[in-house]
Amino acid sequence: MNEIVILRTIVDSPPIPLCTTYILPTLKSITTYSLRTSHFSFLTPPPRWARIATPVKLTSIPPPRHRAAFPARDGVSDEFMRACNQCMCMELFRRGGSWKCGFYSIITRDGRTEILDNGSLSLDVFRRNATFTSFDLEVMSKNKPQVTAQLMKTIQQFKSEGHIKPLPVQKFHVSEIDKAFMTFTKGAHVGKLVIDYDDTSDQGLNVRRSPFTIKFDPSASYLLVGCLGGLGRSFSSWAVSRGARNLIYLSRSGAAKDEAKIFIDVLREKGVNVSIVKGDVTSLSDVQAAIKSSKLPIKGVVQGALTLQDGLFESMSLERFNATVHPRVIGTLNLHEALKESPLDFFEMWSSWTVVFGTATQSNYLASNSFLDAFARHRRAAGLPCTSLALSQVLGIGIVSYMPEYQQAMIRNGFYGNDEDEFLQYCEAGIIPPPPEEKQDATFKYDTQTLGHLLVGIEPAGLQTVDRKYPLSEMLWYRDPRFKNLIQATSLLSSSIQDKRAGGAEEGTVLDRIRMKISRLLYVPLDEVDIDKAINDYGIDSMIAAELRNWFFASFGKEVSLLKLLSATMTVQKLAEEAEMEVKGDRDGDIC
């Protein structure tokens, strides 16, 4: 914010009151500073004032006998230093301004923004026997209430004499809300910014469409098979937050574990009706018993049954093979049979991405997942809702979190993990109703049944992070023709990052590149781009700021909001540090 800067020559011996009306950004109100000096005596020219301010910032001040006014602009420091030559001056420093001052000056910084932000102070000012002080009206009002009371009386006097005017109000139509926020962010305004919702205006209003979110029916029940482990508890909490109030769990062990008992108690404390049916999903009678236990219609099913019996296929017994396959194959068929006449909103099955990549010791697990993926297509072909969600390892809450050796083996095979938030986003994507086929664009018609199988965790950016530590070219699936497009996308991403780094090496440092970009955007000489100056102080408008932000993201892969980019503390140097941290993280980042 370009605050008012006031300087006064002090030549008298007695204490001299200096009263200045000043716009205080932290309080957003006009405040009067009463700064008193005592017994200074110097051989100086006659008393005079030197004032530096933005014209729109100046509020009426009791006029001195002699004064010199300068505009608040870059390079003005030398001018007022000549005006204050051999004088002792007091400066109310404007944020982001020059630290230049005359000999024996007293620099006073108001507020606390730069103090809390650990702002820096050039020690060069102390070569002129200058003094730096801070002033916070809130602190003074607590520690010296009598002084604050006197200031308020002075303000009242100035107001009655007409020296203090009401702060201006700048109105923006609601269609210009982006312009209003940009004006507010720059901090160059005075007074209030008001958004006007006048319906008589013919200006259009761009409204961002809210993302589609799933809402569960509080007057319906939802059948969750298994779902008392880490993933199931996470899904249940999320469903409750979206409106679900009646949950039925079908589990062989029930709530036998302490974690499950505590979780059920928490749900019930929230007013959720929880029913635990101890049974086996491979038994049709147990499935029917769970359905009949609900007095409300069942509108959704999650098939999360899981039994792992890993081992090489050649040494695996039929019993171990079926122990993994039956809960998913027979159990899913039982759920389908028992609920095929029920108007379900969703039928979600938790599969695994290993069915696509393959693992040597999980042939039974892969077979069961292959069935789920195909069965989802079967139900969709019959006009029934169904999604097979092929999950990656879910870090922090999934079963893999308790198996560190297995987790490392997955990473070595090119499989990276997802966190809980991503898992819930995938679950929501699997629940969203499919688009009606008749609404498809005739020029872009596709097989809607493929939406029944959602494969997650194979984004090029994620695989690129794995490739830094374990080359993807050494993976078993790398030469599989099905992964051709994925491998090409990952390679292009890696090449893009390498090109950016190579480009940075050719053009100079990150700091040099940013200075060059700002110079080109603003058509100013490169040597005038000060790395310690706030970017906002260059007079960047919203369009140029957006262009700089997009270039910064494309060049360094770092997202910076417009509010942060145009904040008073974001200098060219700090922006370069943000980019260097991102590049260093890409180069040395660990696999999560």
KOLPATOR-873583 format. One record per residue: x, y, z of N, C-alpha, C in turn. Coordinates in steps of 0.001 Angstrom, whole numbers, plus 500000, padded with zeros to 6 digits. Atoms other than C-alpha are relative to their C-alpha. Example, Ala and Ser with C-alpha at 12.3 -4.5 7.8 and 13.67 -1.06 7.14 Angstrom:
REM KOLPATOR-873583
500890498810500000512300495500507800500900501200500000/499180498810499940513670498940507140499230501090500730/
END
This chain:
REM KOLPATOR-873583
500854498809500000500000500000500000500885501235500000/499220498771500067501413503435499041499486500978501042/500477499109498962500936505192502359500608501386499841/499488498638500020501561508863503005501375500033500641/498688499797499408505126509894503661500124501473500357/499879498616499540505646513050505727501388500196500582/498719499656499405508982514666506508499932501434500497/499971498628499488509476517700508677501390500325500524/498727499529499479512618519660509352499817500454501435/500091499654498582513221520036513074501214500839500368/498879499120499682515327522987514136499852500652501358/500226499314498735513762524255517348500462499147501169/499596500733498809515021523308520771498837499438500792/501091500548499195511672522965522592499352498814499291/500730501115500624509597519835522036498984500523498986/500885499550501067507660520190518788499004498890499678/500967501035500382504402518293518206499882499917498485/500192500222501435504105516795514741498751499153499844/501274500700500130500516515814513957499711499771498523/500205500359501394499762514023510732498787499097499866/501067500948500313496573512517509410500576498945499079/499307501099500664497564509106508141499043498831499819/500873501146500251495739506196506570500715498740500455/499365501172499409496521503097508598499387498748499393/500596501143500700496070499932506502499491498921500935/500423501076499111495770497610509487498662500287500648/501265499638499358492870499533511028498975500499499000/500888499505501045491413500778507728499243501250500448/500642498772499548490675504139509289501039501097500066/499082498874499879492185507585509530500433500131501444/499459499921498656494444507901512514500958501177500054/499069498889499836496476510752513857501193499547500806/498777500268499263500059510307514863500404501283500731/499444498862499275501334512612517554501409499606500402/498616500398499790505071512200517348500766501199500554/499336498868499349507029514392519733501503499749500095/498553500057499838510729515114519665500378500934501132/499621499133498865512677516775522433501456500433499887/498696499361499835515594519154522544501019499561498959/499027500179501061517227518725519153500420501387499530/499554498682500447519352521649517995501108499820498981/499007500113501053521207521845514689500055501318499239/499883498833500863522497524597512452499444499611498638/500666500395501238520072524233509568499309501192499389/500786498926500626518155526362507095498682500186500727/501276499759499334514757527781508102499097498773499931/500886501173499983512029525300509015499240499849498693/500801500278501194510351523694506066499511498552500047/500558501351500083508330520627505211500381499383498658/499882500755501250509084517997502618498995498865500082/501071500988499930506147515802501808499989499154498731/500080500905501141505981512747499571498741499167500164/501246500745499861502618511192498891499362499796498647/500851500175501159500336509776496298498856500995500119/501033498971499871497822512554495507498699499477500578/501275500515499500494792510330496151500104499564501440/499819500455498639496284509315499474499935501149500998/499878498887499072496591512788500935498661500399500584/501146499440499302494040513795503522500434501374500491/499649498631499601493870517412504627500826500002501267/499087499897498867496698518248506998500145501477500345/499776498596499632497065521488508994501237500533499297/498889499573500859499281523453506572501131500631500786/498836499361499389502805524355507696500322501296499260/499634498730500625504428527628506872500797499786498722/499156500251501166506951526189504435499970498504499710/499978501420500327506765522931502577500370499811498533/499708500382501378507928521166499436499346498652499766/500738501236500260505770518473497877500621499257498827/499461500846501048507011515572495782499018498850499754/500892501136500269505017512834494033500617498706500519/499507501294499526505258509297495418500300499133498794/499596500802501146507183507604492666501439499557500204/498643500505499880510381505680492198500998501078499597/498952499060500317513545507743492179499818501366500604/500239498688499414512074510616494188500855500234501236/499243499875498755514301509909497189501091501047499901/498910499033500147517196511939495809499484501436500036/500544498644500040514921514949495266499724500524501402/500317499463498671513658515199498819501216499992500910/498768499935499215517112514411500184500710501328499764/499404498692500272518328517556498426499222501094500720/500816499001499309515392519461499912500263499986501489/499766500130498558516266518172503370501480499998500325/498563500027499766520006518654503030500347500733501296/499548499463498717521629519295506419498838500190500976/501142499908499089518232518879508077499842498684500741/500437501217499335516968516445510600498540499803499645/501366500213500447513794514875509266499417498763500658/500714501167499493511194512441510450499160499456498857/500692500594501139509803510040507878499049498918500486/500943501100499817506664507952508114500116499151498748/499559500768501163507884505225505834498845499258499351/501032500747500712505600503851503173500541498626499635/499588501378500248505681500115502683500423499829498551/499504500234501340507723499066499706500758501175499419/499321498815500500509303502517499395501500499900500151/498551499958499910512914503549499282500432500257501437/499461499792498651515029503428502447500919501228500049/499106498853500003516996506501501366499455501106500902/500426498921499108516930509355503874501180500939500226/498962499036499704518837512406505012500760499635501263/499227500223498781521421512606507781499121500258501226/500685499862498712520078512192511325498473499868499872/501437500188500182516681511098510032499459498977500993/500713500991499187514158509192512091498960499352499097/500912500724500883512379506539510040499022499221500869/501023500667499196509107505374511552499126499150499091/500832500939500769507338502297510189498746499686500797/501241500269499284503678501944511099499571498548499797/500589501326500176501758498699511562500952498879500338/499231501180499619503073495201511912500181499012498854/499988500969501090502753493591508479501402499531499674/498644500395500366506428493677507533500737499385501180/499358500589498817507426492862511116499620498535500120/500447501384499915505298489728511164500509499174498831/499484500704501170506527488854507668501518499921499986/498534500017499911510148489188508850500635500788498852/499443499160501050510809492014506426501442500395500299/498582499670499859514396493116505827500207501511499965/499640498580499948516014496500506487501449500150499562/498645499751500468519021497740504577500783500778501059/499173499340498987521808498675506995500681501255499461/499365498829500590522979501360504578499462501303500596/500587498764499462520592503883506190500726500463501251/499349499629498749522614503805509414501334500703499775/498797499228500307525623505308507625499733501497500141/500364498590499898523719508611507839499527500349501414/500412499767498605523236508391511625498476500027500137/501459500042499977519607507530511012499513499084501116/500647500815498968517234506009513550498756499349499406/501173500728500494514669503346512706499131499597501185/500940500363498938511599502962514914498741499422499380/501278500539500455508301501140514653498877500598500822/501153499415499321504846502335515570498775499158499702/501213500796500134501766500196516166498941500617500899/501026499303499226498655502068517233499289499063500972/500690500946499118497074498924518685500812499746501269/499141500208498832500065498330520956499959501217500913/500015498789499185500055501954522079498668500161500726/501304499864499351496312501854522816499889499112501231/500017500893498843496941498982525224500955500481501095/498979499620499026500090500318526880499897501457500456/500106498572499667499396504073526788498609500508499615/501366499578500357495623504585526769499795501500500096/500180498560499870495994508199527892500476500728498746/499526499395501242498023509007524766498987499764498881/501012500308501009495449507257522606498786500904500148/501143499115499762492697509306524246500278501402499475/499635498674500491494573512511523434499973500038498470/500035500074501455494959511379519832498572500074499482/501390499978500431491230510784519552499412501406500106/500460498615499870490578514302520832500523500849498846/499417499251501110492950515644518203499280499678498697/500736500398501201491175513653515511498652500706499949/501301499337499941487842515052516664500121501486499661/499774498586500300489266518552516508500228500201498506/499743499900501432490599518003512985498714499808499199/501254500262500705487218516639511954499083501212500051/500877498834499855485312519613513333500513501188499203/499414498904500767487720521975511581499996499725498500/500105500328501418487162520187508289501260499472499378/498750500526500557490679518795507929499894498519499632/500169501427500266489504515168507932498712499799499214/501146500265500853487177514058505166499666498507500042/500363501428500043485227510778504895500811499266498944/499273500802500973487073507987503133499127499762498775/500798500206501214485980507573499519499523498556499878/500564501322500267483866504635498403500064499748498497/499881500362501409484702502943495116499104498797499731/500971501051500264481885500839493656500383499203498754/499818500897501133482215497844491349498709499206499819/501145500876500246479352496053489686500430498559500224/499656501384499684479173492379490572500667499305498815/499341500578501177480221491572487003501477500367499941/498600499578499951483519493354487794500674499538501286/499479500434498705484222491392490961501465499605499907/498586500338500156487520490130489556500863501257500023/499275498726499982488615493730488975500062500565501413/500025499510498620487562494618492530501028499273500853/499026500765499232489642491811494008501421500370499598/498666499627500446492620492807491871500391501359500569/499734498682499415492322496422493054500315499879501479/499777500198498569492103495266496650501361499361500260/498733500704499815495111492974496252501187500927499813/498888499084500244497324495743494868500251500914501184/499823499176498813496714497759498032500241501462499705/499765498601500359496864501075496181498759500859500185/501247499251499880493303502100496979499888500651501373/500318499334498744491977504375499696498512499820500251/501406500105499671488708503815501507499453498612499782/500716501257500093486164501122500862499767499602498546/500394500563501283485601498869497881498670499285500207/501354500522499823481928497980497465499570499266498738/500562500760501109480367495287495273498521500358499877/501369499549500238477120496567493733499224498910499264/500845501030500601474370494042492968498779500622499310/501089499308500676472254496458490951499477499146498848/500590500863501022469864494336488860499687500742498709/500351499224501194469245497173486430501126500011498973/498868499994500926472679496740484890499812498918498946/500097500973501087472815494992481524501303499240499803/498727500698500105476336493689482154499819498524500351/500083501431499745476740489945482016500819499609501220/499317500495498808477900487936485000500478498589499740/499431501328500190480264485005484611499938499236501310/500171500807498802479290482358487122500659498648499777/499336501290500098481480479356487720499057498909500482/500899501088499650479470476178487750500581499187501156/499552500781498848479669474313491034500263498565499565/499727501392500364481283470879490737498906499082500520/501041500946499604478865467976490877500469499206501220/499681500756498794478816466349494296498877499025500302/500966501040499654477120463180495416499352500315501339/500741499877498754474419463423498066499305498670500286/500646501244499603473276460338499955498623500295500592/501377499840499536469609459858500814499906499619501479/500100500335498570469090460077504602498828499087500328/501152500877499766465812458139504233500174498641499341/499700501295500612467510455151502575501147499337500747/498900500759499393469945452438503671501041499682498939/498896500342500887473327451548502187500705498777500558/499401501278499605474792448037502279501489500020499688/498548499994500144478550447883502855500529498633500382/499453501336499771480220444485502502501454500144500422/498683499750499421483319444343504680499996501424500535/500028498539499775484167448054504905500142500408501459/499696499592498630485190448010508581501503500165500209/498572499730499944488882448325507744500270501470499719/499622498608500205490774451498506922499249500674498871/500696499403501132489261452121503485498506500113500269/501438499994499733485751451183504586499598501057501006/500318498974498999485833453443507631500097501398499390/499860498705500665487069456328505496498796500274499100/501160499833500879484301455764502945498738500266500811/501198499830499170481671455487505692499915501418500551/499992498633499461482715458786507286499660501008498913/500288499108501125482633460467503896498529499929499609/501414500155500349479176459021503112499102500699501016/500777499329498955477861460290506449500075501514499816/499858498551500220479255463754505682499186500471498808/500811499663501172477273463633502424498519499659500194/501430500175499744473973462763504081499550498622500400/500419501361499642473942458994504716499728499906501496/500365500134498585472191458111507991499653498569500386/500346501390499707471547454368507710500983499087499270/498954500849500566474444451961507174499855498577500513/500054501421499654474353448153507109501331499379499609/498720500663500254477642446266507424499801498488500020/499982501461500058477870442625506298501447499560500101/498600500345499741481071441196507772500074498663500713/499831501308499347482320437764508779500398500148501454/499539499815498617483993439086511917499166501018500759/500779498969499335481520441869512645500906501100500527/499195498941499381482836444615514905500865499415501102/499193500684498988485258442287516683501244500800500375/498774499252499724488283444564516378499676501302500727/500212498781499210488702447516518724499788501220499108/500151498850500891489102449959515825498585500083499447/501357500021500540485770448850514373498979500391501061/500934499666498916483990449090517746499991501499500272/499905498558499728485259452604518383499359500795498871/500550499290501154484312453673514865498477499942499992/501462500142499966480766452306515170499404500896501079/500493499132498918480329454132518478499999501466499572/499920498613500468481452457381516865498860500305499029/501094499790500947478943456961514033498661500132500719/501276499951499276476109456293516449499861501286500800/500055498722499292477031459373518471499607501138499066/500370498988500994476536461343515264498561499836499523/501389500204500395473001460017514935499817499063498833/500079500939501113473771457373512304499477498662500513/500526501325499664471760454152512444500905498946499377/499034500990500465474342451373512179499510498607500363/500398501393499790473442447709511760501153499097499591/498914500945500271476123444997511982499395498612499822/500489501351500292475172441711510313501212499098499837/498871500920500066477667438962510993499653498868499045/500303501011501005477704436767507925501030499999498897/499060500198501105479511435629504782499319500388498703/500595499544501245478854437342501479499895498874498983/500105501140500917479416433994499718498746499180500260/501257500683499673476206432788501385498837500898499600/501132499204500454473077434011499605499034500285501139/500917499796498874471027433541502765500503501100500927/499452498928499161473391435797504734499800501362499340/500214498744500727473133438458502039498543500430500113/501429499681499897469346438262502075499625500431501415/500275499614498613469333438470505877500443501437500263/499525498625499830471381441663505748499045500990499344/500931499110500702468977443176503228498688500126500771/501265499984499264465906442203505268500118500720501338/499833499317498712467414443757508393499692501487499907/500271498573500190466770447181506897498511500240499799/501398499614500167463343448751507274499837501038498894/500011498996501061464287451299504627500513499391498703/499496500530501270464939450710500923501503500185499881/498552499924500214468544449993500010500250500646498642/499752499253501233469831452458497434501450499941499531/498609500069500418473531451684497305500732498837500622/499214501147499544476031448840497648501475500268499737/498547499986500184479781448767498169500509498597500286/499436501338499850481460445408497605501482500153500314/498617499823499568484659445627499648500588498771500649/499487501242499414485170441988500616501394499712499466/498615500247500402488848441042500575500632498942500893/499199501006499308490849437954501513501235499737499148/498750500196500737494510437698500479500654498680500396/499250501248499821496259434336500050501058499962498906/498986499863501036499418435208498105500867498754499909/499099501123500243501725432643496580500092499728498509/499858500361501402502988431283493276498876499054499596/501139500792500452500232429702491210500325498506499994/499632501413500112502146426449490721500004499280501342/499983500625498676502315425855494473498763500350500823/501192499567499274498893427274495402498942498907499975/501064501001499912496224424872496619498682500608499537/501310499531500431492649425079495359499290500727501138/500636499362498850491517425992498865500475501441500156/499471498640499881493822428996499005499549500865498828/500444499250501174492856430010495494498560500479500193/501411499653499831489139429923496292499767500949501175/500167499121498842489624431696499623500054501466499591/499921498626500506490512434823497655498944500275498939/500905499782501128488285434330494614498534500035500416/501426500136499692484962433316496201499355501252500601/500664498801499457484289436455498317499690501054498941/500213498986501030484579438581495197499127499487498855/500776500532501124483073436285492581498612499556500466/501294500491499514480347434353494407499286501086500802/500616498938499208479783437231496822499342501060499134/500571498990500891479214439697493970498759499472499291/501175500601500638476830437313492207498818499948500965/501075500024499005474841436949495444499394501394500192/500504498630499865474575440719495830499158500394498787/500734499702501232473473441022492218498644499304499993/501246500768500008470844438308492599499003500543501017/500895499551498929469436439640495870499467501410499768/500386498591500158469219443261494689499688500384498552/500189499657501408468573443017490947498665500688499736/501289499328500155464979444214491431499935501316500774/499993498772499194465967447063493766500508501175499164/499556498808500754466266450581492277501220500646500657/498771499502499381469891451173493297500490501267499306/499319498827500556471653454492492860501407499641499549/498647500417500377475047452782492721500287498594500514/499507501328499627476742449394492924501503500050499730/498558499776500176480454449980493498500789498840500573/499141501110499588483080447248493689501446500483500013/498612499565499878486638447812494867500927498925499452/499063500888500668489013446135492461501415500525500228/498611499559499844492762446698492020500637500183498638/499288499754501250495022448084489347500991498885499669/499075501106500271497213444993489703499453499062498933/500574500863501029494769443229487381500485500416498613/499509499509501284496173445390484568501505499773499874/498545500117500043499869445309485484500471498570500258/499626501370499680500029441823486969501075499904501064/498992500304498984501932440485489985500149498487500088/499709501430500128503588437075490098499371499153501094/500450500819498864502314435946493505498532500220500356/501398499708499674498678437077493297499061499580498875/500850500456501099497083435023490536498541499891500426/501383500104499528493988434359492669499362501383500176/500497498634499800493615438031493575499727500671498658/500192499412501319494047439083489937498784499402499309/501164500646500615491450436543488812498698500579500547/501220499447499399488886437887491272499758501432499532/500151498628500481489555441465490177499583500037498532/500403500073501409489241440493486505498502499745499888/501438500263500008485793439139487284499216501276500319/500707498774499628484746442385488989499954500984498839/499939499057501113485890444457486016499045499594498880/500894500478501056483978442283483544498541500042500443/501375500025499512480895442025485759499389501404500009/500504498630500054480600445805485936499472500311498603/500464499794501381480305445861482157498706499227499749/501204500823500162477714443069482315498775500708500582/501138499315499382475473445004484717499620501260499217/500300498783500762475782448195482712499300499657498688/500657500416501241474830446341479547498539499657500239/501382500323499640471674445260481375499239501220500504/500654498777499557470887448864482277500040500208501496/499896499895498547471914448472485917501263500779500372/498798499245499597474322450793487753501070499073500557/498888500796499460477739449327488466501319500614499563/498655499508500291481365450436488646501007499145500741/498867500687499382484523448450489278501136501010500096/498992498971499756487024450842490838501339499323500266/498687500631499887490565449573490223500935500938500756/499251499100499124492391451168493143501491499687499994/498577500187499734496091451706493633500166499810501500/499783500068498558497709451394497035499628501342500619/500452498786499331496030453903499334500858500187501241/499027499788498934498709455308501608499330500560501244/500486499464498735497942455885505262498825499270500588/501199500648499463494666453972505549499765498613499417/500247501285500636494763451010503168500770498868500652/499340501180499444495887447478503951501491500018499711/498581499914500356499189448250502209500773500805501037/499326499177498990499958450779504952500572499159501125/499520500887498939500438447868507357500970498948499463/499093500964500629502679445971504916501103500767499276/498965499167500634505810448108504288500795499266498930/499250500746501010507597445326502405499215499926498689/500855500066501184504661444949500039499928501361499312/500067498649500551504478448713499604501254500320499196/498762499759500728508141448930498596500068499163498731/500025500846501190507658446022496194499127500616498909/500876499343500969504804447907494546500726501161499323/499276498862500560506980450986494100501070499524499028/498958500523500887509795448919492600499428499518498674/500646500452501226507293447637490041499281501130499267/500543498859500714506309451140489016498651500465500477/501320499626499485503215451547491199500167501016501123/499955498995498946502931454752493180498652500015500720/501211500019499188500309455394495844499182501272499895/500898498850499885497379457732496384499646500207501460/500373499728498616496290459436499568498494499830500199/501404500231499658492924459281501329499065500909499219/500868499074500734491491462375499654499801499546498559/500121500492501372492242460974496214499127498755499947/500831501204499937490693457643497206498518500361500036/501400499599499884487444459375498180499507500668498716/500386499408501285487436461354494935499715498909498974/500231501113500913487736458101493015498680499300500330/501260500630499598484882456600495043498812500813499496/501093499145500470482708459575494178499838499897498492/500077500137501453483587459258490499499304498703499614/500649501272500294482450455630490617498523499984500313/501407499951499602479109456593492163499183500901499082/500718499064500876478218459400489728499265499224498914/500775500728501019475423458160487425500596500190498614/499469499872501361476541457433483840499100500879499148/500828499148500868475375459851481132499124499144499094/500861500742500928472403458674479065500609499974498608/499350500149501299473587457344475727499389500922498956/500640499167501008471043459394473821500466501451500055/499541498625499863472623462617475105501422500187499480/498628499880500479476025461889473589500056500816498711/499760499251501225477425464116470908500191499009498856/499934500936501122476951462396467565501390499942499389/498654499975500577480455463448466505501025499335500911/499056500625499063482014461849469586499252498916500777/500742501099499393480231458596470320500998498964500501/499086500970499417481935456115472614499205498931500736/500621501123499295481193452874474419499838500377501471/500225499554498621479598454041477684500225498892501012/499808501100499053479975450588479207501434499933500522/498622499976499512483710451177479491500134500834501267/499963499203498777482902453689482248499785499140501231/500182500896498868482106450692484413501306499540500613/498689500399499469485829450065484878500880501241500069/499173498814499799487738453005486345501349499581500556/498636500339499601491491452529486533500690501263500480/499384498805499419493265454995488821501450499699500367/498627500160499532496845455608489856501018499760498916/499004500172501068498523455509486445500148501308499216/499808498717500647498758459226485727501474500176499626/498604499812500423501917460180483770500854500734501023/499210499243499020502988462682486442500443499108501150/499637500909498914502894459992489130501050498989499574/499016500965500491504771457463487015501355500667499765/498742499291500224507352460109486190500804500122501290/499296499940498720508173460440489909500631498654500337/499437501334499769508682456675490119501224499785499127/498931500221500972510907456738487046501326500584500450/498753499404499524513448458939488850500805499017500845/499321500921499089514219456149491293500088498587499436/500050501333500599513189452979489464499591500154498537/500308499772501417513414453237485633498812499172499529/501186500702500485510084452360484054500352499001498908/499615500901501090511898450724481145500371498610500501/499653501303499429512870447910483519498784499257500544/501202500642499488509267447146484507499518498924499028/500489501099500826507630443948483247498934500455499008/501109499567500841504678445840481797500410501039498962/499574498883500832506771448422479945499827499705498508/500086500355501421506720446528476626498634499438499616/501368500437500294503058445610476860499351501033499077/500593499033500945501326447208473815498848500804500591/501133499278499408498374448203476007500437501291500686/499507498830499271500569450749477785500727500991499089/499273499160500948501871452413474623499702501480500215/500366498585499836499931455667475060500467500550501341/499572499559498676500722455848478769501501500253500030/498543499846500020504446455358478177500399501232499194/499697498818500814504459458011475446499710501285500775/500351498803499226502682460512477698501013500247501109/499013499858498930505127459833480535501334500481499448/498740499587500623508109460206478196499954501465499584/500142498597500397506789463501476828500087500922501204/499945499186498788506340464814480358501431500110500504/498607499982499553509889463834481300500846500886499095/499245499173500943511250465454478143499707501472500206/500377498605499771509302468632478867500727500576501202/499319499533498791510770468898482361501494500179499738/498581499887500309514286468239481046500270501215499118/499829498838500874513811470877478336499936501293500795/500118498797499179512711473417480931501275500236500790/498768499844499222515765472719483054501157500394499092/498936499660500941518045472828480015499855501442499541/500246498618500393516397476050478912500424500965501067/499603499144498892516958477493482337501504500132500071/498540499955499953520637476567482164500543500883498884/499518499205501117520968478200478744499711501483500219/500395498606499864519098481384479626500578500654501241/499482499451498767520692481828483024499290499403501190/500625500497498788519486481371486556498491500225499949/501445499805499890515847481164487575499680501474500210/500209498575499734516114484706488882500148500824498727/499789499271501254517474485936485550498810499830499059/501130500266500898514615484295483660498761500785500427/501167499261499506511981485883485884500167501495499744/499749498577500268513601489321485611499804500305498519/500150499803501437513734488932481840498527499999499598/501422500079500339510050487949481693499265501268500432/500641498769499524508950490928483803500408501183499130/499518498923500867511099493218481672499253500009498667/500695500082501288509436491977478486498514500317500139/501427499749499803505918492105479915499700501485500187/500241498597499662506272495689481136500729500974499086/499242499152500921508568496985478364500889500980500760/499057499179499241511112498270480854501384499386499854/498643500546500090514906497919480722500242498954501084/499739501086499066516205494807482405500655500494501277/499293499525498810518453496768484765499092500776500953/500943499317499118515375498534486183499112499028500772/500774501009499267513863495273487437500768499655501268/499348500176498698514863495336491112499505498710500642/500396501303499455514893491849492658499417500114501401/500518499820498639514067493235496121498726500843500033/501211499186500075511080495213494924498788499103499803/501220500793500133507548493846495259499502500053498561/500491500059501378506135492696491929498813500927499811/501182499140500067502953494594492696500365501465499790/499582498605500111504934497851492833500353500402498570/499701499672501387505648497617489101498747500426499235/501227499579500664502025498497488352499425498946499075/500506501091500829501118495090486955498484499909500139/501450500141499935497433494860486020499627498526499992/500468501379499867495290491735486200500359499155498785/499705500765501206495898490706482596501476499596499955/498567500309499997499686490942482852500329499030501127/499761500905498877499600489248486264499600498578499646/500441501334500408497635486337484810500983499383499011/499023500503500965500110486039481932501293499580500695/498796500348499244503057486069484356499788498718500794/500314501198499210501357483452486538499990498752499119/500048501152500902500677481144483581501391499637499499/498623500272500445504246481526482310500800499344501116/499263500545498861505610480790485785499667498525500199/500405501400499832503582477576486028500539499137498863/499519500772501145504516476459482507501511499806500031/498538500054499995508208477180483093500562499182501150/499425500626498810508707475812486599499076498985500671/500922500969499426505625473693487337499508500361501384/500403499538498669504816475790490417498756500864499873/501250499235500004501277477051491036500089501121501025/500006498833499114501133480563492508498707500767499757/501263499286500148497812482277493156500251501467499673/499878498581500325497191485793491885500106500848501258/499925499247498756496646486997495443501411499979500568/498639500113499487500058485698496461500985500715499089/499085499382500956501746486919493283500006501517500140/500122498548499914500472490467493794500008500509501431/499921499546498615500899490573497554501185500947500169/498968498986499790503059493348498960501340499403500391/498751500623499558505666490860500206500645499119498932/499456500866501043506177488914496964500923500806499094/498998499334500823509396490270495490500449499071498881/499453500814501079511162489067492361500907498917500576/499104500961499362513737487371494591499216498853500630/500798501043499354511077485503496583499306499107498978/500623500798501047509325484390493404501004499021499405/498954500889500499512618482973492142500276498874500987/499789501034498981513075481118495441498888498961499960/501122500940500129509611479578495008500265499029498852/499729500838501165510622478301491566501147499040500264/498846500851499725513987476969492756499641498859500943/500448501059499095512313475032495571499224498931499241/500783500953500782509929473419493065500902499149499120/499082500738500867512717472481490642500846499035500810/499208500873499136514824471091493487499172498818500483/500871501081499560511837469086494707499785498979498904/500156500929501114511345467609491222501237499145499810/498756500711500255514993466649491047500332499004501101/499566500814498866515481465231494522498850499388500778/501157500452499226511933464360495604499994498502500219/500135501411499679511327461041497319498656499483499516/501261500628500374508646458600496297499112499952501222/500890499993498847505615459005498530499180498724500047/
END
